[in-house]
Amino acid sequence: MDNTPYNVEVVEAPIGNSKISIETGYFAKQASGAVIVKQGETQVFVAAVVSPESQPDIDFLPLTVEYREKTYAYGKIPGGFVKREGKPSNREILVSRLIDRPIRPLFPKGFHNDIIITAMTLSADDKYDPDVLAIIGASAALTISEAPFEGPIAGVRVGRIDDKFIINPSYEERDKSDLDIVVAGTKDAIVMVEGGSKEVPEDTVLEAIMFGHEYIKNLIDFQLELQKKVGKEKIKVEKSEIEEKLKQDFQKYKEEIINAFSIQDKKERNRTIDGIFQKAIEELEIPEEYQTKAGFVFKEFVSNVMRE
């Protein structure tokens, strides 16, 4: 909008008898990506912040997800002796994990930049659960950010009443449903399923997953539409030449590692493998500044040898 100081963009997608919208440009403009996801009167704000620098001394993705439900979102304030909101509730922790699980595997290997995703329910009605909106919001925030996120993804809830599947059922409909599952996925595949049912046949559960995936595809399309409008250039993750060389150099110790696997005592086996690594450090003359990275590569190499 040229007549405002904000570059506000909104995209919408129909879902069942309702619609989901994603809006960006109003809030958290210094974040890498920030959106508000709405369905009905339920609104969830999600921001993603990506560090520009990679952490060289780790071999995992430093991703943190925090989901919070403020009581004001439900039109309430804390009462009693404690007037402040405290630590995350069990539900908030579980929803944080619900967001984390489908997102974490979709980053390229070797990407070790800090990522923090913060999701907060701004308002909630008596119909739609904000948890699946938070999944969509996290994906959308990462998609428009500079993070090399190999998504987008989307999450939906599937219920079933009178043998008919319902997408994102209301709380009232969920009470009547004999199936309640959350499905998250990319356009091509399912990446997470969580939920429960009342002794529903496996074929029915599979049908429910595929039913949800059709809506996921639409929810991904409108995230890509938003990315075209406001998306940032992605961080490029280049293959480390040092790691590739170390993988080749460690091949000469493969037989020794295989022999070490035959040692039954676990502590002795681990000591032997550690000794092989120290031997490799000395023989390959690996500089001290690369020894931590070499340890990560060697650990992965040992795991691959064990699986062969």
BAFI-3210 file (N, C-alpha, C; in Angstrom, 3 decimals, decimal comma, padded with zeros to 6 digits):
// residues 308
n [1|2|3|4|5|6|7|8|9|10|11|12|13|14|15|16|17|18|19|20|21|22|23|24|25|26|27|28|29|30|31|32|33|34|35|36|37|38|39|40|41|42|43|44|45|46|47|48|49|50|51|52|53|54|55|56|57|58|59|60|61|62|63|64|65|66|67|68|69|70|71|72|73|74|75|76|77|78|79|80|81|82|83|84|85|86|87|88|89|90|91|92|93|94|95|96|97|98|99|100|101|102|103|104|105|106|107|108|109|110|111|112|113|114|115|116|117|118|119|120|121|122|123|124|125|126|127|128|129|130|131|132|133|134|135|136|137|138|139|140|141|142|143|144|145|146|147|148|149|150|151|152|153|154|155|156|157|158|159|160|161|162|163|164|165|166|167|168|169|170|171|172|173|174|175|176|177|178|179|180|181|182|183|184|185|186|187|188|189|190|191|192|193|194|195|196|197|198|199|200|201|202|203|204|205|206|207|208|209|210|211|212|213|214|215|216|217|218|219|220|221|222|223|224|225|226|227|228|229|230|231|232|233|234|235|236|237|238|239|240|241|242|243|244|245|246|247|248|249|250|251|252|253|254|255|256|257|258|259|260|261|262|263|264|265|266|267|268|269|270|271|272|273|274|275|276|277|278|279|280|281|282|283|284|285|286|287|288|289|290|291|292|293|294|295|296|297|298|299|300|301|302|303|304|305|306|307|308]
n.u [000,841|000,862|000,121|000,562|002,814|003,526|004,392|002,146|000,947|-001,488|-002,681|-005,047|-006,772|-009,243|-010,714|-012,449|-015,530|-014,660|-012,033|-008,511|-006,193|-003,128|-001,139|001,260|003,719|002,857|003,725|006,665|008,874|011,592|012,241|013,299|011,276|007,795|004,453|000,827|-001,587|-004,870|-008,004|-011,381|-012,188|-009,849|-006,493|-003,070|000,142|003,295|006,782|009,948|013,375|016,549|019,914|022,658|025,130|026,907|027,256|030,262|031,129|029,304|027,162|024,506|021,148|020,522|017,725|015,052|011,841|009,064|005,905|003,185|000,249|-001,484|-003,502|-005,173|-005,927|-008,120|-009,897|-009,528|-008,032|-005,270|-006,214|-006,616|-003,937|-001,569|-000,880|000,464|001,436|003,025|005,517|005,708|002,779|001,822|000,407|001,277|003,966|003,724|002,496|004,534|006,384|004,901|005,038|007,784|008,569|007,723|009,174|011,937|013,393|013,600|015,701|018,760|021,562|024,339|023,642|023,907|023,020|021,643|018,196|015,200|011,896|008,967|005,768|002,561|-000,617|-002,949|-005,676|-008,543|-011,216|-014,284|-014,216|-011,991|-008,941|-005,830|-003,428|-002,802|-002,777|-000,546|001,461|001,258|001,841|004,506|005,818|005,240|006,518|009,197|009,413|009,244|011,461|015,113|016,103|017,284|015,002|013,494|010,825|007,604|005,583|002,453|-000,118|-002,936|-006,033|-007,874|-011,090|-013,851|-017,221|-020,135|-019,153|-018,061|-015,421|-013,959|-012,448|-010,210|-011,966|-014,415|-014,325|-016,660|-017,430|-015,280|-015,755|-017,756|-016,580|-015,086|-012,493|-009,419|-006,914|-003,767|-002,270|000,695|002,579|004,570|004,199|004,480|004,670|003,854|004,903|004,489|002,343|-000,081|-002,190|-005,374|-007,900|-011,142|-010,971|-010,775|-010,649|-007,539|-007,427|-009,238|-007,948|-005,759|-007,096|-008,029|-005,633|-004,765|-006,899|-006,552|-004,116|-004,718|-005,806|-003,622|-001,930|-003,165|-002,842|-000,139|000,323|-000,642|001,188|003,488|002,701|002,711|005,433|006,479|005,758|006,921|009,177|012,531|015,973|017,520|019,752|022,739|023,859|026,845|028,753|031,153|034,498|036,502|035,216|034,457|036,959|037,938|036,175|036,981|039,629|039,273|038,532|040,600|040,720|038,674|038,580|039,747|037,833|035,652|036,634|036,724|034,055|033,501|034,169|032,839|032,410|031,094|032,309|035,018|034,950|034,200|036,417|038,378|037,549|037,735|040,477|041,260|040,391|042,058|044,471|044,091|043,975|046,619|048,113|047,037|047,622|045,892|044,999|044,666|042,498|040,642|039,951|037,679|035,566|036,456|035,986|033,172|032,722|034,036|032,518|030,079|030,987|031,701|029,157|027,948|029,528|028,861|026,235|026,429]
n.v [-001,194|001,977|004,377|004,285|004,019|001,415|-001,705|-003,614|-006,844|-009,208|-012,496|-015,005|-018,114|-020,502|-022,774|-025,488|-024,517|-022,050|-019,558|-019,035|-016,549|-014,827|-012,299|-009,754|-007,262|-005,290|-005,726|-006,370|-005,627|-005,717|-008,315|-011,403|-012,619|-012,134|-012,769|-012,624|-014,944|-015,807|-017,262|-017,260|-015,661|-016,161|-015,398|-015,602|-014,562|-014,795|-014,797|-015,014|-015,174|-014,999|-015,742|-013,998|-015,149|-018,237|-020,968|-022,376|-024,511|-026,543|-029,375|-029,479|-028,225|-025,115|-024,475|-022,790|-022,915|-021,203|-021,170|-019,279|-018,743|-016,112|-014,987|-012,847|-013,165|-014,750|-013,150|-012,846|-012,285|-013,140|-014,407|-014,494|-015,270|-015,137|-012,846|-012,539|-013,964|-017,065|-019,567|-021,505|-023,401|-026,921|-027,473|-025,374|-026,031|-028,478|-027,657|-026,065|-028,053|-029,304|-027,467|-027,402|-030,011|-030,673|-028,741|-028,694|-030,813|-029,721|-028,104|-027,366|-029,610|-028,756|-026,175|-024,004|-021,750|-019,688|-019,915|-018,486|-018,989|-017,416|-017,744|-016,428|-016,282|-013,960|-013,428|-015,427|-017,471|-019,320|-021,396|-022,185|-023,884|-022,512|-023,869|-025,229|-023,044|-021,751|-023,454|-023,066|-020,336|-020,275|-021,594|-019,821|-017,469|-018,291|-018,884|-016,405|-015,247|-014,909|-017,379|-020,599|-022,333|-025,337|-025,505|-024,354|-025,545|-026,819|-027,037|-028,927|-029,742|-032,711|-034,009|-036,322|-036,831|-038,681|-040,381|-038,589|-036,566|-033,712|-030,597|-028,766|-028,767|-027,244|-026,559|-027,606|-029,413|-031,164|-032,438|-034,161|-035,721|-038,768|-038,920|-037,257|-035,659|-034,105|-033,015|-032,449|-031,186|-031,067|-029,922|-032,234|-034,386|-036,015|-034,888|-034,998|-036,516|-036,362|-037,265|-038,681|-041,290|-042,923|-045,968|-046,245|-047,623|-048,496|-047,888|-045,817|-043,828|-043,400|-042,412|-040,050|-038,675|-038,286|-036,775|-034,448|-033,658|-032,672|-030,168|-029,032|-028,606|-026,413|-024,476|-024,201|-023,124|-020,481|-019,447|-019,458|-017,576|-015,310|-015,224|-014,518|-011,878|-010,565|-011,932|-012,604|-012,706|-015,864|-017,350|-018,780|-022,052|-023,470|-026,318|-027,663|-027,680|-028,635|-030,519|-032,420|-033,302|-034,401|-036,545|-038,209|-038,696|-040,114|-042,586|-044,427|-045,470|-047,156|-050,009|-050,452|-049,283|-050,957|-053,323|-052,503|-052,464|-055,056|-055,439|-056,309|-055,102|-052,035|-049,622|-050,127|-050,445|-047,858|-046,431|-047,483|-046,604|-043,856|-043,730|-044,357|-042,085|-040,116|-041,032|-040,602|-037,815|-037,158|-038,462|-037,391|-034,820|-032,723|-029,391|-027,582|-025,787|-026,950|-029,306|-029,738|-029,643|-031,780|-033,823|-033,943|-034,748|-037,214|-038,634|-038,831|-040,307|-042,734|-043,580|-043,999|-046,079|-048,081|-048,568|-049,737]
n.w [000,000|-001,094|000,062|002,765|005,603|005,855|004,417|003,710|003,238|002,289|002,136|001,218|001,789|001,057|003,395|004,130|005,478|006,035|006,033|005,784|006,545|005,868|007,081|006,681|007,545|009,317|011,997|014,048|012,338|012,251|012,496|010,942|009,552|009,832|010,696|010,805|011,413|010,597|011,423|011,408|014,399|015,616|016,087|015,408|016,133|014,638|014,694|013,131|013,704|012,367|012,792|011,341|011,328|011,271|013,575|014,226|015,807|016,322|015,613|014,954|014,352|015,647|016,645|018,118|019,468|020,633|021,949|023,033|024,953|025,759|028,449|027,941|025,349|025,409|026,599|029,339|032,603|034,717|037,885|041,517|043,848|042,314|039,937|037,618|034,462|034,255|033,827|030,723|030,003|030,125|027,778|026,110|025,822|024,481|022,089|021,102|020,489|018,545|016,505|016,066|015,205|012,431|011,087|011,682|010,259|007,726|006,946|005,303|005,408|007,364|007,889|010,430|011,746|014,322|015,058|016,024|016,796|017,548|018,706|019,294|020,680|019,765|019,786|020,549|019,546|020,173|018,454|016,671|017,043|017,944|017,449|014,966|013,321|014,242|013,342|010,566|010,525|011,477|009,402|007,279|008,160|008,126|005,429|004,110|005,113|005,293|005,831|004,818|004,308|003,516|002,749|001,769|004,597|005,852|008,332|009,349|011,000|011,277|011,527|012,162|011,603|011,678|009,670|007,874|006,829|008,400|008,015|010,007|012,416|014,626|018,213|019,302|017,316|017,471|019,877|019,161|017,305|016,076|015,507|015,718|014,493|013,823|010,935|009,202|006,476|003,424|000,020|-001,375|000,380|003,524|006,673|009,376|011,755|014,239|016,928|017,884|018,171|018,264|018,271|015,427|012,128|010,463|007,726|007,552|009,014|007,332|005,079|006,193|006,602|003,953|003,066|004,589|003,498|000,963|001,499|002,682|000,508|-000,777|001,205|001,183|-001,322|-001,059|000,708|-000,845|-002,670|-001,048|-000,513|-003,015|-003,060|-000,817|-000,048|001,131|-000,009|000,059|002,473|001,410|001,613|001,565|000,555|002,729|001,983|003,570|005,207|003,288|002,432|004,803|005,145|003,075|003,848|006,226|005,371|005,267|007,768|008,086|008,267|010,774|012,400|011,912|013,027|015,655|016,334|016,961|019,565|022,605|025,121|026,002|026,960|026,517|023,761|022,931|023,867|022,217|019,677|020,094|020,363|017,771|016,466|017,642|016,712|013,989|013,964|014,570|012,516|010,179|010,594|011,476|011,926|015,043|015,131|013,498|014,633|016,221|014,356|012,827|014,617|014,620|011,980|011,972|013,835|012,466|010,312|011,537|012,356|009,869|008,874|010,668|009,939|007,491]
ca.u [000,000|001,767|-000,313|000,824|004,235|003,713|004,255|001,280|000,477|-002,414|-003,100|-006,115|-007,061|-010,428|-010,500|-013,754|-016,532|-014,018|-010,840|-007,325|-005,443|-001,810|-000,868|002,605|004,067|002,480|004,427|007,988|009,497|013,021|012,416|013,594|009,960|006,754|003,119|-000,342|-002,449|-006,227|-009,144|-012,447|-011,694|-008,585|-005,335|-001,780|001,303|004,507|007,979|011,155|014,608|017,657|021,227|023,420|026,387|026,811|028,061|031,159|031,511|028,174|026,782|023,052|020,457|020,120|016,377|014,245|010,446|008,286|004,497|002,548|-001,160|-001,759|-004,893|-005,993|-006,439|-009,427|-010,700|-009,404|-006,782|-004,999|-006,793|-006,049|-002,723|-000,606|-001,503|001,266|001,529|004,318|006,216|004,803|001,973|002,080|-000,130|002,155|005,172|003,367|002,275|005,873|006,942|004,099|005,586|009,191|008,821|007,694|010,046|013,361|014,097|013,554|016,820|019,864|022,650|025,421|023,131|024,020|022,683|020,585|016,852|014,218|010,522|008,081|004,356|001,752|-002,032|-003,420|-007,086|-009,043|-012,667|-014,723|-014,330|-010,790|-007,746|-004,722|-002,189|-002,472|-002,461|000,841|002,317|001,238|002,535|005,950|006,275|005,160|007,564|010,470|009,386|009,525|012,723|016,317|016,495|017,188|013,973|013,104|009,375|006,852|004,712|001,214|-000,718|-004,397|-006,638|-008,924|-012,037|-014,831|-018,542|-021,063|-018,375|-017,645|-014,250|-014,102|-011,146|-010,144|-013,265|-014,533|-014,259|-017,917|-017,370|-014,273|-016,378|-018,602|-015,779|-014,422|-011,119|-008,854|-005,491|-003,107|-001,422|001,566|003,312|004,941|003,281|004,688|004,735|003,473|006,090|004,135|000,954|-000,263|-003,595|-005,971|-009,205|-011,915|-010,941|-011,066|-009,804|-006,327|-007,740|-009,916|-006,912|-005,006|-007,959|-008,053|-004,348|-004,768|-007,897|-005,900|-003,018|-005,261|-005,928|-002,254|-001,407|-003,698|-002,250|001,245|000,281|-000,771|002,454|004,391|002,229|003,224|006,884|006,741|005,516|007,767|010,251|013,918|016,942|017,882|021,157|023,254|024,653|027,806|029,418|032,472|035,562|037,258|034,462|034,533|038,311|038,049|035,440|037,841|040,809|038,896|038,272|041,721|040,558|037,402|038,765|039,988|036,544|034,854|037,176|036,357|032,657|033,419|034,441|031,533|032,301|030,791|033,312|036,254|034,717|034,253|037,812|039,122|037,166|038,357|041,904|041,400|040,245|043,278|045,500|043,829|044,345|048,080|048,640|046,574|048,125|044,761|045,258|043,830|041,261|039,705|039,774|036,284|034,806|036,880|035,291|031,801|032,775|034,422|031,355|029,138|031,612|031,564|027,746|027,689|030,193|028,087|024,982|026,692]
ca.v [000,000|003,104|005,532|004,057|003,748|-000,020|-002,530|-004,673|-007,803|-010,192|-013,572|-015,798|-019,410|-021,134|-024,063|-025,914|-023,449|-020,837|-019,196|-018,675|-015,452|-014,494|-010,869|-009,364|-005,875|-004,383|-005,940|-007,015|-005,376|-006,019|-009,766|-011,949|-012,822|-012,057|-012,839|-012,896|-015,926|-015,668|-018,069|-016,772|-014,618|-016,616|-014,783|-016,004|-013,819|-015,620|-014,123|-015,835|-014,389|-015,852|-015,130|-013,942|-015,888|-019,660|-021,432|-023,383|-025,593|-027,417|-030,239|-029,591|-026,978|-024,427|-023,938|-022,664|-022,566|-020,911|-020,834|-018,800|-018,344|-015,117|-015,089|-011,774|-013,631|-015,354|-012,169|-013,065|-011,893|-014,062|-014,003|-015,161|-014,716|-014,843|-011,987|-012,564|-015,249|-017,648|-020,408|-022,120|-024,527|-028,166|-027,340|-024,496|-026,810|-029,477|-026,972|-025,685|-029,254|-029,543|-026,564|-027,747|-031,307|-030,684|-027,709|-028,964|-031,597|-029,076|-027,187|-028,106|-030,073|-027,780|-024,859|-023,969|-020,416|-019,672|-019,537|-018,424|-018,795|-017,055|-017,726|-015,922|-016,126|-012,598|-013,549|-016,783|-017,604|-020,609|-022,332|-022,730|-024,044|-021,767|-024,633|-025,456|-021,729|-021,463|-024,220|-022,343|-019,064|-020,520|-021,889|-018,603|-016,548|-018,802|-018,842|-015,047|-014,805|-015,301|-018,739|-021,552|-023,287|-026,137|-025,651|-024,256|-026,617|-026,342|-027,996|-028,899|-030,734|-033,473|-034,725|-037,113|-036,942|-039,435|-040,919|-037,512|-035,857|-032,268|-029,942|-027,791|-028,724|-026,376|-027,291|-028,347|-030,549|-032,114|-033,239|-035,176|-036,449|-039,996|-038,834|-035,920|-035,739|-032,962|-033,461|-031,405|-031,720|-030,230|-030,136|-033,571|-035,474|-035,783|-034,887|-035,247|-036,830|-036,531|-037,201|-039,882|-041,646|-043,879|-047,269|-046,062|-048,503|-047,892|-047,332|-044,534|-042,871|-043,081|-041,537|-038,744|-038,026|-037,840|-035,703|-033,248|-033,248|-031,875|-028,788|-028,562|-028,111|-025,064|-023,581|-023,972|-022,237|-019,060|-019,027|-019,157|-016,297|-014,272|-015,166|-013,762|-010,460|-009,947|-012,841|-012,133|-013,619|-016,908|-017,601|-019,930|-022,987|-024,116|-027,504|-027,397|-028,464|-029,304|-031,704|-033,412|-033,879|-035,243|-037,786|-039,050|-039,099|-041,082|-043,888|-045,331|-046,038|-047,884|-051,379|-050,396|-048,992|-052,190|-054,247|-051,999|-052,811|-056,436|-055,419|-056,394|-054,128|-050,734|-048,622|-050,463|-050,161|-046,401|-046,000|-047,880|-045,693|-042,559|-043,865|-044,283|-040,672|-039,409|-041,475|-039,903|-036,407|-037,054|-038,888|-036,466|-033,496|-031,792|-028,241|-027,527|-025,036|-027,787|-030,599|-029,880|-030,019|-033,132|-034,737|-034,106|-035,529|-038,582|-039,245|-039,177|-041,374|-043,967|-043,984|-044,525|-047,383|-049,028|-048,885|-050,447]
ca.w [000,000|-001,249|000,835|004,186|005,868|005,987|003,216|004,213|002,242|002,841|001,231|001,817|001,174|001,660|004,055|004,608|005,440|006,534|005,273|006,565|005,933|006,414|006,911|007,101|007,267|010,397|013,260|014,094|011,036|012,327|012,479|009,612|008,955|010,851|010,097|011,636|010,749|011,129|011,000|012,268|015,300|016,196|015,440|015,981|015,642|014,609|014,186|013,021|013,667|011,931|012,973|010,084|011,469|011,586|014,705|013,640|016,718|016,629|014,495|014,958|014,025|016,885|016,446|019,335|019,200|021,842|021,707|024,259|024,914|026,791|028,891|027,357|024,061|025,687|027,317|030,777|033,241|035,829|039,164|042,681|044,440|041,256|038,932|036,394|033,777|034,589|032,855|029,744|030,461|029,395|026,418|025,331|025,505|023,472|020,812|020,630|019,854|017,345|015,490|015,831|014,560|010,959|010,522|011,922|009,224|006,418|006,752|004,671|006,257|007,427|008,292|011,884|012,254|015,334|014,617|017,109|016,332|018,649|018,313|020,399|020,347|020,036|020,152|020,339|019,649|020,708|017,339|016,044|017,871|017,327|017,281|013,555|012,747|014,624|012,422|009,288|010,718|011,566|008,045|006,469|008,612|007,611|003,964|003,632|005,703|004,565|006,216|003,696|004,709|002,356|002,796|003,018|005,049|006,465|009,253|009,454|011,898|010,599|012,373|011,412|012,223|010,815|008,546|006,978|007,333|008,580|008,107|011,099|013,102|015,796|019,480|019,439|016,390|017,961|020,932|018,523|016,319|016,526|015,012|015,937|014,173|013,197|009,825|008,652|005,338|002,296|-001,098|-001,927|001,358|004,918|007,526|010,773|012,104|015,679|017,313|018,446|017,626|019,044|017,601|014,006|011,309|009,901|006,408|007,769|009,414|006,123|004,275|006,857|006,336|002,559|003,009|005,098|002,619|-000,140|001,988|002,915|-000,773|-000,992|002,194|000,756|-002,487|-000,719|001,310|-001,963|-003,215|-000,152|-000,702|-004,238|-002,814|000,213|000,352|001,104|-000,624|001,007|002,800|000,672|002,417|000,673|001,092|003,292|001,346|004,638|005,611|002,214|002,449|005,994|004,888|002,236|004,622|007,262|004,752|005,532|009,111|008,080|008,752|012,221|013,041|011,824|014,029|016,986|016,584|017,467|021,009|023,256|026,209|025,404|027,325|025,814|022,340|022,746|024,046|021,016|018,586|020,413|020,057|016,307|016,095|018,035|015,768|012,726|014,164|014,509|011,219|009,136|010,985|011,432|012,805|016,243|014,901|012,745|015,292|016,658|013,162|012,461|015,526|014,132|010,738|012,331|014,488|011,396|009,520|012,321|012,284|008,524|008,770|011,472|009,245|006,231]
c.u [000,877|001,399|-000,131|002,308|004,537|003,560|003,456|000,810|-000,396|-002,734|-004,124|-006,282|-008,298|-010,060|-011,817|-014,780|-015,966|-012,888|-009,723|-006,600|-004,107|-001,530|000,537|002,838|003,749|003,427|005,803|008,736|011,002|013,296|012,732|012,310|008,925|005,393|002,059|-001,253|-003,818|-007,140|-010,283|-011,938|-010,397|-007,426|-004,065|-000,671|002,533|005,648|009,142|012,359|015,768|018,969|021,979|024,699|026,119|027,675|028,961|031,383|030,341|027,843|025,274|022,452|019,993|018,787|015,626|012,843|009,736|006,886|003,874|001,102|-001,408|-003,237|-005,771|-006,571|-007,827|-010,325|-010,650|-008,107|-006,542|-005,584|-006,134|-004,779|-001,716|-001,308|-000,745|001,236|002,941|004,927|005,219|004,046|002,340|001,575|000,786|003,443|004,878|003,125|003,610|006,536|006,211|004,589|006,984|009,354|008,741|008,674|011,518|014,041|014,249|014,577|017,992|020,937|023,793|024,961|023,052|023,789|021,574|019,269|015,934|012,852|009,648|006,657|003,518|000,313|-002,484|-004,889|-007,553|-010,556|-013,014|-014,865|-013,010|-009,598|-006,576|-003,481|-001,824|-002,171|-001,021|001,819|002,413|002,024|004,042|006,529|006,297|006,262|008,933|010,541|009,719|010,831|013,897|016,782|016,331|016,229|013,462|011,623|008,768|006,103|003,403|000,694|-002,225|-004,840|-007,789|-009,778|-012,990|-016,114|-019,474|-020,379|-017,982|-016,481|-014,524|-012,715|-011,200|-011,488|-013,244|-014,433|-015,512|-017,921|-016,366|-014,829|-017,218|-017,803|-015,182|-012,970|-010,626|-007,349|-005,015|-002,139|-000,607|002,357|003,729|003,935|003,348|004,572|004,219|004,731|005,763|002,650|000,892|-001,747|-004,073|-007,326|-009,879|-012,040|-011,386|-010,156|-008,613|-006,595|-008,410|-008,914|-006,099|-005,807|-007,989|-006,764|-004,318|-005,784|-007,282|-004,816|-003,504|-005,406|-004,552|-001,668|-001,884|-003,058|-000,781|001,283|000,185|000,413|003,474|004,001|002,746|004,730|007,248|006,620|006,555|008,964|011,636|014,809|017,459|019,393|021,604|024,144|025,565|028,443|030,814|033,509|036,369|036,554|034,556|035,903|038,490|037,336|036,282|039,043|040,481|038,632|039,374|041,615|039,288|037,538|038,989|038,682|035,658|035,330|036,792|034,915|032,501|033,707|033,109|031,358|032,164|031,867|034,626|036,126|034,819|035,671|038,646|038,824|037,739|039,850|042,170|041,304|041,510|044,441|045,346|044,234|045,857|048,610|048,250|047,018|047,034|045,032|044,249|042,497|040,219|039,379|038,346|035,404|035,162|036,196|033,860|031,773|033,100|033,252|030,322|029,677|031,472|030,125|027,417|028,320|029,389|026,817|025,194|026,501]
c.v [001,244|004,286|005,342|003,819|002,265|-000,704|-003,769|-005,545|-008,839|-011,228|-014,428|-017,109|-019,993|-022,463|-024,482|-024,814|-022,117|-020,448|-018,851|-017,566|-015,283|-013,038|-010,566|-007,898|-004,905|-004,486|-006,565|-006,853|-005,634|-007,519|-010,221|-012,206|-012,806|-012,004|-012,928|-013,811|-015,879|-016,749|-017,746|-015,605|-015,018|-016,042|-015,195|-015,201|-014,723|-014,817|-015,102|-014,913|-015,337|-015,103|-015,104|-014,771|-017,340|-019,985|-022,570|-024,615|-026,472|-028,253|-030,473|-028,239|-026,301|-023,694|-023,937|-022,216|-022,331|-020,459|-020,419|-018,412|-017,382|-015,165|-013,998|-012,187|-014,249|-014,409|-012,327|-012,444|-012,857|-013,533|-014,735|-014,489|-014,299|-014,063|-012,002|-013,951|-015,795|-018,445|-021,009|-023,302|-025,782|-028,081|-026,478|-025,215|-027,815|-028,835|-026,493|-026,862|-029,569|-028,677|-027,012|-028,975|-031,281|-029,709|-028,108|-029,774|-030,879|-027,951|-027,974|-028,495|-029,060|-026,384|-024,818|-022,568|-020,531|-019,223|-019,561|-018,127|-018,543|-016,967|-017,317|-015,730|-014,725|-012,587|-014,954|-016,795|-018,990|-021,654|-023,002|-022,739|-023,326|-022,605|-024,851|-024,134|-021,343|-022,220|-023,500|-021,043|-019,228|-020,793|-020,628|-017,615|-016,985|-018,683|-017,455|-014,503|-015,242|-016,715|-019,695|-022,696|-024,016|-026,491|-024,953|-025,545|-025,989|-027,436|-027,821|-029,934|-031,401|-034,186|-035,539|-037,248|-037,626|-039,876|-039,861|-036,752|-034,353|-031,677|-028,829|-027,669|-027,773|-027,225|-028,150|-029,576|-031,593|-032,987|-034,375|-036,097|-037,718|-040,046|-037,411|-035,999|-034,436|-033,508|-032,272|-031,996|-030,657|-030,490|-031,570|-034,696|-035,028|-035,851|-035,136|-035,556|-037,002|-036,456|-038,499|-040,140|-042,652|-045,184|-047,173|-046,982|-047,766|-047,249|-045,964|-043,456|-042,437|-042,150|-040,130|-037,969|-037,475|-036,717|-034,385|-032,732|-032,420|-030,411|-028,190|-027,969|-026,685|-024,053|-023,297|-022,996|-020,775|-018,549|-018,670|-017,846|-015,136|-014,112|-014,363|-012,261|-009,844|-010,805|-012,238|-013,161|-014,596|-016,976|-018,852|-020,774|-023,754|-025,321|-027,146|-028,299|-029,237|-030,594|-032,801|-034,094|-034,812|-036,576|-038,753|-039,572|-040,172|-042,474|-044,899|-045,992|-046,889|-049,286|-051,407|-050,138|-050,232|-053,205|-053,816|-052,358|-054,222|-056,524|-055,347|-055,361|-052,720|-049,695|-048,865|-050,156|-048,660|-045,864|-046,326|-046,939|-044,302|-042,582|-043,790|-042,834|-039,885|-039,774|-040,746|-038,435|-036,228|-037,376|-037,929|-035,033|-032,429|-030,642|-028,176|-026,828|-025,845|-029,099|-030,814|-030,314|-031,434|-034,173|-034,998|-034,997|-036,991|-039,321|-039,687|-040,332|-042,719|-044,487|-044,598|-045,901|-048,447|-049,470|-049,678|-051,956]
c.w [000,000|-000,361|002,335|004,380|005,980|004,635|003,607|003,055|002,947|001,765|001,968|001,066|001,845|002,299|004,696|004,417|005,895|005,581|006,244|005,824|006,636|006,074|007,407|006,781|008,381|011,594|013,045|012,779|011,057|012,386|011,059|008,836|010,057|010,174|011,189|010,833|011,417|010,559|011,948|013,089|015,991|015,394|016,175|015,315|015,724|014,008|014,173|012,899|013,381|012,115|011,643|010,120|011,842|012,794|014,225|014,507|017,142|015,398|014,464|014,593|015,314|016,712|017,772|018,951|020,525|021,448|023,029|023,988|026,069|027,173|028,292|026,011|024,214|026,481|028,816|031,288|034,390|037,130|040,313|043,158|043,369|040,148|037,599|035,768|033,945|033,464|031,864|030,342|029,672|027,963|025,559|024,932|024,395|022,108|020,236|019,925|018,554|016,188|015,080|014,940|013,037|010,313|010,581|010,814|007,885|006,260|006,181|005,674|006,208|007,785|009,815|012,448|013,297|014,712|015,836|016,505|017,554|018,120|019,519|019,926|020,748|020,431|019,814|020,483|020,188|019,610|016,992|016,994|017,201|017,020|015,813|012,844|013,069|013,727|011,082|009,401|010,789|010,186|007,186|006,847|008,098|006,090|003,436|004,193|004,835|004,904|005,037|004,025|003,474|002,421|001,603|003,362|005,514|007,380|009,286|010,479|011,152|011,643|011,512|012,217|011,231|009,521|007,516|007,609|007,378|008,736|009,144|011,826|014,293|017,060|019,670|018,541|016,858|019,079|020,354|017,600|016,910|016,060|015,225|015,705|013,545|012,160|009,336|007,506|004,351|001,178|-001,608|-000,915|002,720|005,772|008,993|010,900|013,613|015,999|017,910|017,824|018,544|018,254|016,141|013,199|010,704|008,543|006,531|008,165|008,197|005,213|004,864|006,585|004,911|002,344|003,479|004,167|001,435|000,271|002,263|001,640|-001,048|-000,043|001,882|-000,414|-002,078|000,093|000,225|-002,639|-002,374|-000,318|-001,947|-004,002|-001,880|000,614|000,207|000,404|000,428|001,248|002,054|001,582|001,473|001,354|001,573|002,619|002,383|005,051|004,556|002,199|003,647|005,800|004,057|003,029|005,656|006,688|005,084|006,908|009,223|008,661|010,261|012,976|013,036|012,861|015,446|017,333|017,152|018,961|021,747|024,368|025,631|025,701|026,589|024,327|022,062|022,901|022,810|019,852|018,824|020,097|018,562|015,849|016,445|017,112|014,436|012,819|013,985|013,111|010,096|009,397|010,853|012,395|013,952|015,990|014,129|013,455|015,802|015,497|012,721|013,345|015,086|012,888|011,044|012,982|013,448|010,555|010,231|012,254|010,930|008,331|009,517|010,738|007,959|006,379]
res [m|d|n|t|p|y|n|v|e|v|v|e|a|p|i|g|n|s|k|i|s|i|e|t|g|y|f|a|k|q|a|s|g|a|v|i|v|k|q|g|e|t|q|v|f|v|a|a|v|v|s|p|e|s|q|p|d|i|d|f|l|p|l|t|v|e|y|r|e|k|t|y|a|y|g|k|i|p|g|g|f|v|k|r|e|g|k|p|s|n|r|e|i|l|v|s|r|l|i|d|r|p|i|r|p|l|f|p|k|g|f|h|n|d|i|i|i|t|a|m|t|l|s|a|d|d|k|y|d|p|d|v|l|a|i|i|g|a|s|a|a|l|t|i|s|e|a|p|f|e|g|p|i|a|g|v|r|v|g|r|i|d|d|k|f|i|i|n|p|s|y|e|e|r|d|k|s|d|l|d|i|v|v|a|g|t|k|d|a|i|v|m|v|e|g|g|s|k|e|v|p|e|d|t|v|l|e|a|i|m|f|g|h|e|y|i|k|n|l|i|d|f|q|l|e|l|q|k|k|v|g|k|e|k|i|k|v|e|k|s|e|i|e|e|k|l|k|q|d|f|q|k|y|k|e|e|i|i|n|a|f|s|i|q|d|k|k|e|r|n|r|t|i|d|g|i|f|q|k|a|i|e|e|l|e|i|p|e|e|y|q|t|k|a|g|f|v|f|k|e|f|v|s|n|v|m|r|e]
***
